[in-house]
Amino acid sequence: MKHLFPLLLTAILFCSCGQKVLLDEESTFVNNKWMRFDEPVQFSFNNDNTEDFYNFIFSVSIDTNLYHQNGLPITVELCSPNGEVRTMFSDIVLRNYQGNWLGEFDEHGILHVSQQIRQYYAFNAVGEYSIKISQRTNKYEIEGINGIHLKIEEAIIDYPE
């Protein structure tokens, strides 16, 4: 019995050492069309840490029969609990220089591309945050965008020894 306690404590420590995830959500679009000027995709999460750094990973699901562009320009607006708004612009790369699609196709022929859009971001306040994501193409609506996914996870920083 006295050997069980150290084993249990070790197991608890291993379980608590994983990356903290602040947000891991997705949103789909009606008729697989992402409208430019309609209400942007909105996510919200609570942050209780202003010391650690976080990475933002954006994923998109695309029907390549309908969407043929090499990239997908997006705007990300981050609103902090004190009302401060930070705007980030990102271009999601969908094809390489040879014109080949990046990412992976699923069994239905839908392309899934993930890209880190912000690295080592430190939040300046504790509380409820909101994020709005909109597409910045030159078209009012773009077809073939099935959905988007945003994950905000704690960054692992490996310092050289």
N, C-alpha and C positions, 0 to 999 in steps of 0.2 A: 504494500500500500504506500510506503514512503517513497518508492521509486515511481509511482504513478504521478505524483505532484510535479516533479521536474519535467516529465514528459508532456503533461498537460500544459504547463507554462510555456514550453518550447513551441507546442502546436499553436497556442494563442498568439505568440509573437510572430510566427510565420504567416498566419492569416492576417495580421494587422499591418504587415509590411508592404502590401500591394499598393499600386498607384491609386491615388484618390481621383475619382471621376466626379466632376461637378455637373456635367451634362452629357447625356447620351440619348438623343432623341432624333426622330425622323419625321418628315412631313411629305405627303404625296399630293399630287396635283390632279384636279378634275380634268378628265379627258387628256391627261398627260401634256397639258399646256401650262407653261409658266408665264403669267401675265406680268408685264413690266410695271404698270402704274397702279395695279390693284393692290390691295393690302399685302405687304410683304410677309414672308414666313416669319413667325415669331416663336421664340423660345424663352423660357425664364428658368432661373435657378438661384439657389441661395449659396452665398459664399461666406465662410467664417474664418478666412485665412488671408492675411495680407503679407505674409512672409515668403511663402513658397511660389514657385514659378509654374506656369501651365502652358500646355500646347493646345492649339485649336486644330482639329482635324475635320475637314469638310469632305463629304462623299456625295456623289451624284449618280443616279441611275438613269441611263440614257438608252432610248431606242435609236440605234444608229441608222435605221432605215428612214427616220424622220428628221433627225438632227445631224447635220453633216459638217459642222464647223470644227475647227482645230482646237478651240478653247471655249470656255464659258466665263465671261466676266461677271463678277458678283460684287455687291457692296454689303458690308457687314457693319451694322450700327450697334454698338455696345453702350447701354445706358446703365450707369452705376446708381446705387441707392441714393446718392446725393443729387441726382439729376444730370450729372455730367455725361455728355454723349461723345463717344470716340468713334470715328468712322474709319474703317479699313477697306481698302480696295484690293481685290485679288483676282487674278486670271487663272482659272483652273485649266491646266494643260490636259488636253484630251488625246492628242496625237503627237508622235515624235516627228523628227525632221524628215523621215522617209515616208510620212503619211500613215503610218500604222497606228491603230488605236492603242492607247495605254490602258491599263487596268485589266479586268477579267470579265469575260462573258459568262452569264449563268446559263442554265439549261433552257431558258426561254429566249435566249439571244439578246438579253439586256446587258449592256455594258455597265460595270460598276467601277468608278474611278474615285480614289481617295487621294487627298493632297493636304499636307500640313499648310495652313494658311497663316498661322501665327505661332511663333516659337518663343518660349521663355517669357511669357507675359505674367506680370505681377499685378494683382488687383489692388486698387488703392483704398478700398473701403469694404466693410463687412455689411452684409445685408442682401436684399433681393436685387438681382440683376435681370435685365431683359436684353434680348438680342433680336434684331430684325435683319433678315437677309433678303436681298432683292437681286434680280438679274439686271445687268447693265448692257444688254445687247442693243442694237439699233432697231429692234423690232418690238412692236407692242406685245406680241405673244410669241413664244417659241414652242414649237411642237417637239415631242419626243423626250421631254424631260419627265420621267416618271415620278421622281422624288429626290429629296435631298436629306442628308443626315449630318448632324453636327455633334462632335464629341469634344469635350474639354476635359483633359486629363492632366494630372500632375506630371511635370517634366522631370525626367531623370537626368541629372547632370553628373557626368563622369569627369571628375577632376584628375589630371595627370598626377602620378605619384612621384 
